[in-house]
Amino acid sequence: MARTSQIVEHIKTFEDFIRKPEHAQDPSWSSISNQAFMDCATLITLLAAAIPLVAYLVYRRYEYTHRQPFRFLDLPQELRDMVYANLIEDPVYPPPRSRENYRKGLWLLSSRATSAPLYQGRLHDKNCIFLVSKQLYREYMDMICKKTTFHLTVSPQNYQPSSTPSTSPPNDHIWNIGKDTLQNLKTCSLKLITTSAMLGVTDPRNMTSSDWPLARKIHEQLKSTKSITNLTLEAKALGDPLWNPLWIWYHAYQSFIPIGTPLSHTRPFGPTLSRMTFTLDTWSPGENYLQRDDRRHGRWMWYCMLGHELACDLGPQMTVREFCGRLYQECVRCRTSGEDEWQD
């Protein structure tokens, strides 16, 4: 009991010391208390910020040491398609010349079903997925055919007219594309970069469009396509001091309008053309374009550069003079709009 009484006396003495006014008003005592409080608050803040970080690092280390690899083919088809969608890009035929040498070593992937490569667009490191397995090759090719636009170009670099067309081999295709790939294409953009020499005649005025060798080769290669839903054509004429580029456009128009219809000279008919544009390699006033109108059961209609409807197409019986008139027919809506802006 005596010991307890002494402890109580000491506590009371300490309390009296704390309550004395001179200690409460002592600035050194107040600063010491505030500093201790700030240090404690800082320590608690650092601990609160460090604990989640340490826990995350511990979890990541645990996850790294216990993770198990899985096969890509074990993923659902939907997830694999999402991966393919981030890798695919529009194929271009023929491939760029700067990459052609490297492409010959890696990119020409032959198929057992066809002697032609199934795909040889722009070379890209992502396309090494073709080399993984046959299943990935098939799935990736299927995604490419369904989700991309195949850009097929004919130019003086990949087509030279032959002086004796009869000596050309029947399987001498313009683009080295496998037949299986052509049959699965969904969207295709055809571009003709044409000179007057590529028409294959000395005088385009005496030429019959149905006898154009280049158009026949293109029709012959595309006739096996079965799934194309959107086929566009751009006829680009290269300047020639001797002949008006109008002849190139006119013969391209006459040769490709019948494709995909009973008027086509190939069997099967091939894909149906949905749009045709005409361009020049130099300045031009702007040419109108042709497009099928679904509201008129796929009938060909002429449109101005801004997409305003101009007139119905006259069909294969259209003469050169009539074609030129449609090609540069003035748009009334564009003219009216321009006059209103000038008056304002």
Secondary structure, 3 states (H helix, E strand, C coil): CHHHHHHHHHHHHHHHHHHCHHHHCCHHHHHHHHHHHHHHHHHHHHHHHHHHHHHHHHHHHHHHHHCCCCCHHHCCHHHHHHHHHCCCCCCEECCCHHHHHHHHHHCCCCCCCCCCCCCCCCCCHHHHHHHCCHHHHHHHHHHHHHHCEEEEEECCCCCCCCCCHHHCCCCCCCCCCCHHHHHHCCEEEEEEEECHHHHCCCCHHHCCHHHCHHHHHHHHHHCCCCCCCEEEEEEEECCCCCCCCHHHHHHHHHHHCCCCCCCCCCCCCCCCCCEEEEEECCCCCCCCEEEEEHHHCCEEEEECCCCCEEEECCCCCCCHHHHHHHHCCCCHHHHHHHHHHHHC
